[in-house]
């Protein structure tokens, strides 16, 4: 289950990476109203670096995910309207993990 969590975290991270540039580009010149906003932004920027590195690692071993579907999955899950059940999510992520383990390193 721990490795399933890691896979899920990586997939979520990837989706955030794909959407981050669009969100931040719109507010590129915005100043922060308070320190909490600055801290949240700094955390997001740090997360983006981690996500980017994870994306490059996945790509280097031949795991390429459809960006549009990845984003759609995150958006749907965020509003509790997932197109697949929790069981299907778990089964699919286990298959992805298995595929990952079979990739030459």
Buried (B, 14 or more C-beta within 10 A) or exposed (E): EEEBEEBBEBBBBBBBBBBBEEEBEEEEEEEEEEEEEEEEBEEEEEBBEEBBEBBEEBEEEEBEBEEEEBBBBBEEBEEEEBEEEEEEBBEBBBEBBEEBEEEEE
